[in-house]
Amino acid sequence: MGKILHRYILREILVPFLLGLAIFTFVLLLARLLKLIELVVNRGLPPLRILELLGYLMPSFLEVTVPMAMLLAILIAFGRLSADSEMVAFRSSGLSLYQLAPPVATFVLACALLTFALSIVARPWGNRSLRWALFDIARTHAAAGLKPQVFNEEFPGLVIYAEQIDGKDDRLLRVLISDDRDPLQRNTVFAREGVMLSDVQAQTITLRLRDGSIHTTDAEGGADYQTDFESYDVNLDLREALSGLQDEEAKPREMPMGQLITTIAEKRDAGEPVEAELVEFHRKFAIPFACIVFGLVGVPLGIEPARAVRSRGFAVSLAVIFGYYILLSAGQALAEQGAVPVVVGLWLPNLGFGALGVLLLRRAAREQPLLGERMHELGDALRLRLTRAVARGGAS
């Protein structure tokens, strides 16, 4: 009987979990997906390369959406059991809320381990791979983003014009460049040809021009002069061209666990600040632990009586998730600035929501109102006043 019941509860949780995981991941991925589509249109990337980039992005999103989907699944599953009076039947047969906990605990632990693996291994790997993939795209498609006989403004501070562009070897013929990157002077460069060169280690792209001249205008003195050259390098800034796909990620987010620990030790020995590395270190444990916290909160909130189980489950899960991640983001920002200890900033949301979850779970196991009779009376009075106010507004 126990094993059958546990499998039944697990099935009730699994379906909304997969649905919630797909919805939450798609919502978070939508903004990046639009930027990827822009790369397909502007740079002619093949669909398989887009799928590769999505694969590198996925661990960062799944690390966040797995706990979110787990909370939603528990709320919907226990909400349905409560709405269909199955919780009443379980209790009538002598089963307490704690006896229904093993399948939930197993599911929560599995989600916590999955999130931990994503945080420790998959996300740093994805961040590193994404950085190299974006650079490789920029390196191999730098000229592809430029159009011949058009004033291209893809790179900040530069306007590039070329009569012909050979995409096979990234070669530009009869090139004109307006360079406004230096506010003190403006350079206009003419060259017979140019070629794109890449430095893999430094992750830079250089447009090397040959056989040309530079016409410089001094903004302060108003003087004009010309310089002839056989070879002249123009460094291209790729950050704006690839903006939205890769944030200005802090290096610790790309470090495996061993490298992160070593970096913390080395910086401490050198007397350098280590807040960014410590935040990333504690985040690798705090986010997976959120699965346990959400499990404690989700079960008692889920069995509260409700009419529309799914809509209520989404609303409650979004409220809990919003509150948790607002506190986590604020704590992380304060910890990075040194305003609060890193342990406090990263773990206070878990401690607060965890204590609330234990309190609610104990009250639910004793079949007591989760927020107390007085809070329910206040809630009923508030709903009554709102109903009357709406009725008066409609009558007028």
C-alpha positions in Angstrom: 0.0 0.0 0.0 2.8 2.4 0.9 4.8 1.9 -2.3 1.7 2.2 -4.4 0.7 5.5 -2.7 4.3 6.8 -3.0 4.4 6.1 -6.7 1.0 7.7 -7.1 2.2 10.9 -5.4 5.3 10.9 -7.5 3.3 10.7 -10.7 1.1 13.6 -9.5 4.3 15.7 -9.1 6.2 14.7 -12.2 3.8 15.9 -14.9 3.4 19.5 -13.6 7.2 19.6 -12.9 8.0 18.9 -16.5 5.4 21.4 -17.7 6.6 24.1 -15.3 10.3 23.4 -16.2 9.5 23.9 -19.9 7.5 27.1 -19.3 9.9 28.7 -16.9 13.0 27.8 -19.0 11.3 29.1 -22.2 10.3 32.4 -20.5 13.9 33.0 -19.3 15.4 31.9 -22.6 13.1 34.1 -24.8 15.2 37.2 -24.6 18.4 35.3 -25.6 16.5 33.4 -28.3 15.6 36.7 -30.0 19.3 37.7 -30.1 20.2 34.3 -31.5 17.6 34.7 -34.3 19.2 38.1 -35.0 22.5 36.4 -35.4 21.0 34.0 -37.9 19.6 36.9 -39.9 22.6 39.3 -39.7 25.5 36.8 -39.7 24.0 33.9 -41.5 24.7 31.3 -38.8 23.5 27.8 -39.5 20.7 26.4 -37.3 23.0 23.8 -35.8 25.3 26.5 -34.5 22.3 28.2 -32.9 21.4 24.9 -31.2 25.0 24.7 -30.0 24.7 28.1 -28.3 21.4 27.2 -26.8 23.0 24.1 -25.3 25.7 26.3 -23.7 23.1 28.7 -22.3 20.8 25.9 -20.9 22.7 25.0 -17.7 22.5 28.6 -16.4 18.8 28.7 -16.9 18.1 25.1 -15.6 20.0 25.9 -12.4 17.3 28.5 -11.6 14.2 26.9 -13.2 14.6 23.4 -11.7 13.8 24.7 -8.1 11.0 26.9 -9.6 9.4 24.0 -11.4 9.8 21.7 -8.4 7.9 24.2 -6.2 5.1 24.6 -8.8 4.8 20.8 -9.1 4.4 20.3 -5.4 1.8 23.1 -5.1 -0.3 21.8 -8.0 0.0 18.1 -7.0 -1.0 18.6 -3.3 -3.5 21.2 -4.3 -5.3 18.7 -6.5 -5.2 16.0 -3.8 -6.7 18.5 -1.4 -9.3 19.8 -3.9 -10.5 16.3 -4.7 -10.7 15.4 -1.0 -8.0 12.8 -1.3 -6.1 14.4 1.5 -9.2 13.9 3.7 -9.3 10.2 2.6 -5.7 9.7 3.5 -6.1 11.2 6.9 -9.3 9.3 7.5 -7.3 6.1 6.8 -4.8 7.0 9.5 -2.1 8.5 7.3 -0.5 11.7 8.5 1.1 14.4 6.4 4.5 13.1 7.5 3.7 9.6 6.2 3.1 11.1 2.7 6.4 12.9 2.8 8.9 10.2 1.6 8.0 10.5 -2.1 8.1 14.3 -1.9 11.5 14.1 0.0 12.9 11.8 -2.7 11.8 14.2 -5.4 13.1 17.2 -3.6 16.5 15.5 -3.0 16.7 14.5 -6.7 16.1 18.1 -7.8 18.6 19.4 -5.2 21.3 17.0 -6.5 20.5 17.9 -10.1 20.7 21.6 -9.3 24.0 21.0 -7.5 25.5 19.2 -10.5 24.3 22.1 -12.8 25.9 24.6 -10.4 29.2 22.9 -9.8 29.9 21.4 -13.2 27.4 22.3 -16.0 27.1 26.1 -15.6 30.8 26.9 -15.4 31.4 24.7 -18.4 28.5 26.3 -20.3 29.8 29.8 -19.5 33.3 29.0 -20.7 32.1 27.2 -23.8 29.7 30.1 -24.6 32.5 32.6 -24.4 34.7 30.6 -26.8 31.8 29.9 -29.2 30.9 33.6 -29.4 34.4 34.5 -30.1 34.7 31.9 -32.8 31.5 33.2 -34.3 32.8 36.7 -34.3 36.2 35.5 -35.7 34.7 33.5 -38.5 31.8 35.8 -39.3 33.3 39.2 -38.7 33.4 40.1 -42.4 30.1 38.3 -43.0 28.5 41.0 -40.7 29.8 43.7 -43.0 28.0 44.5 -46.3 29.8 45.8 -49.4 29.1 49.4 -50.6 27.3 50.2 -47.4 28.4 52.3 -44.4 28.6 49.7 -41.7 28.2 50.9 -38.1 28.3 47.5 -36.4 31.4 48.4 -34.3 31.1 51.2 -31.8 32.9 54.4 -32.8 33.7 53.1 -36.3 32.0 53.4 -39.7 33.5 50.9 -42.2 32.9 51.1 -46.0 34.4 48.6 -48.5 33.7 48.4 -52.2 34.2 44.6 -52.2 34.2 42.0 -49.4 35.5 38.4 -49.9 33.8 36.4 -47.2 36.0 33.3 -47.8 39.2 34.8 -46.5 37.7 37.9 -44.7 39.4 40.3 -47.1 38.1 43.8 -47.8 39.0 45.8 -50.9 39.2 49.7 -51.2 38.4 50.5 -47.6 37.2 53.7 -46.0 37.0 54.0 -42.2 35.7 56.9 -40.1 37.2 56.5 -36.6 35.5 58.6 -33.8 36.7 56.5 -30.8 39.1 59.2 -29.6 37.1 62.3 -28.6 40.2 64.5 -29.1 40.7 63.7 -32.7 38.9 62.2 -35.7 40.6 59.8 -38.1 39.5 59.0 -41.6 41.4 56.0 -43.0 41.7 55.1 -46.7 43.3 51.7 -47.7 43.8 49.6 -50.7 42.8 46.4 -48.9 42.3 45.0 -45.4 42.1 41.6 -43.8 40.5 40.3 -40.6 43.0 38.7 -38.1 42.1 37.0 -34.9 44.0 36.3 -31.7 42.4 33.3 -30.0 44.2 33.7 -26.7 43.5 37.4 -26.3 40.0 37.0 -28.0 40.5 40.0 -30.2 39.8 40.8 -33.8 42.0 43.1 -35.8 41.4 44.7 -39.2 44.8 45.0 -40.8 44.9 47.6 -43.5 47.6 47.9 -46.2 48.7 50.7 -48.5 46.8 53.7 -47.3 46.7 57.0 -45.5 45.2 58.5 -42.3 43.6 61.9 -42.4 43.5 63.3 -38.8 41.6 66.3 -37.5 42.5 67.7 -34.1 39.3 68.5 -32.2 41.0 71.1 -30.0 43.5 72.9 -32.3 41.6 72.3 -35.5 44.8 71.2 -37.3 44.6 68.6 -40.1 47.4 66.3 -41.2 47.9 63.2 -43.2 50.0 60.0 -42.4 50.8 57.4 -45.1 51.2 53.8 -44.1 52.1 50.4 -45.5 50.3 48.5 -42.7 47.9 49.8 -40.1 45.9 47.8 -37.5 42.4 48.7 -36.3 41.2 46.8 -33.2 37.5 45.9 -33.4 35.4 45.8 -30.3 33.0 42.9 -30.5 31.1 43.5 -27.3 28.3 45.6 -28.9 28.1 43.3 -32.0 27.4 40.4 -29.7 25.5 42.2 -26.9 22.6 40.4 -25.3 24.1 37.0 -25.8 26.9 37.1 -23.4 26.7 39.3 -20.3 29.8 40.8 -18.8 30.2 37.7 -16.8 32.5 37.8 -13.8 35.3 35.3 -14.2 34.3 33.3 -11.2 31.1 32.2 -12.9 33.3 30.3 -15.5 35.6 28.7 -12.9 35.3 25.0 -11.9 35.1 24.4 -8.2 38.8 23.5 -7.8 40.0 26.6 -9.7 37.5 28.8 -7.7 38.9 27.5 -4.3 42.5 28.0 -5.5 41.7 31.6 -6.7 40.2 32.5 -3.3 43.2 31.2 -1.5 45.6 33.0 -3.8 43.8 36.3 -3.5 43.6 36.1 0.2 47.3 35.5 0.4 47.9 38.5 -1.8 45.6 40.7 0.2 43.2 41.2 -2.7 39.4 41.4 -2.4 37.7 38.0 -2.8 34.0 39.0 -2.5 33.1 38.0 -6.1 34.7 34.6 -5.7 33.1 34.0 -2.3 29.7 35.0 -3.6 30.1 32.5 -6.5 31.3 29.8 -4.1 28.3 30.1 -1.7 25.9 30.5 -4.6 26.9 27.0 -5.8 25.5 25.6 -2.6 22.7 28.1 -1.8 20.7 27.6 -5.0 20.6 23.8 -4.7 19.6 24.2 -1.0 16.6 26.3 -2.2 15.1 23.1 -3.5 14.8 21.8 0.1 13.4 25.2 1.2 10.8 25.2 -1.6 9.8 21.7 -0.7 9.2 22.7 3.0 7.1 25.7 1.9 5.3 24.0 -1.0 3.6 21.1 0.8 1.7 23.0 3.4 0.8 25.8 1.0 -0.4 23.2 -1.6 -2.9 21.4 0.7 -4.7 24.7 1.6 -8.2 24.5 0.2 -8.6 26.2 -3.2 -11.0 26.1 -6.1 -8.7 26.8 -9.1 -5.8 24.5 -8.3 -3.6 25.2 -11.3 -4.0 29.0 -11.3 -3.5 29.2 -7.6 -0.4 27.0 -7.9 1.1 29.3 -10.5 0.2 32.4 -8.4 1.6 31.1 -5.1 4.7 29.7 -6.8 5.4 33.0 -8.5 4.9 34.9 -5.3 7.3 32.6 -3.4 9.9 32.6 -6.2 9.7 36.3 -6.6 10.2 36.9 -2.9 13.1 34.4 -2.6 15.0 35.6 -5.6 14.5 39.3 -4.8 16.1 38.6 -1.4 18.8 36.5 -3.0 19.7 39.2 -5.6 19.7 41.9 -2.9 21.9 39.8 -0.6 24.3 38.9 -3.5 24.6 42.6 -4.5 25.3 43.7 -0.9 27.8 40.9 -0.4 29.7 41.8 -3.6 29.9 45.4 -2.3 31.1 44.2 1.1 28.1 45.8 2.9 27.2 42.4 4.5 29.1 39.2 5.0 28.8 36.8 2.1 27.3 34.1 4.2 24.6 36.4 5.4 23.8 37.7 1.9 23.6 34.3 0.2 22.1 32.2 3.0 19.6 34.5 4.7 16.8 33.8 2.1 17.2 30.1 2.7 17.2 30.5 6.4 14.1 32.8 6.4 12.0 30.7 3.9 13.2 27.5 5.5 12.0 28.6 9.0 8.7 29.6 7.5 8.4 26.3 5.7 9.0 24.3 9.0 6.4 26.4 10.8 3.8 26.0 8.0 4.5 22.2 7.8 4.0 21.7 11.5 0.7 23.6 11.4 -0.4 21.7 8.4 0.5 18.3 10.0 -1.7 19.3 13.0 -4.5 20.4 10.6 -4.3 24.0 12.0 -4.8 27.1 9.8 -1.5 28.0 8.3 -1.7 31.7 9.2 -3.8 31.3 12.3 -7.5 32.1 12.8 -6.9 35.8 13.3 -5.1 36.1 10.0 -7.9 34.2 8.2 -10.5 36.5 9.8 -8.5 39.5 8.6 -8.3 38.0 5.1 -12.0 37.3 5.0 -12.8 40.8 6.2 -10.5 42.3 3.5 -12.1 40.2 0.8 -15.6 41.2 2.0 -14.7 44.9 1.9 -13.2 44.6 -1.6 -16.3 42.8 -2.8 -18.6 45.5 -1.4 -16.4 48.2 -2.9 -16.6 46.6 -6.4 -20.3 46.2 -6.0 -20.8 49.8 -5.1 -18.6 50.9 -8.0 -20.6 48.8 -10.5 -23.9 50.1 -9.1 -22.8 53.7 -9.6 
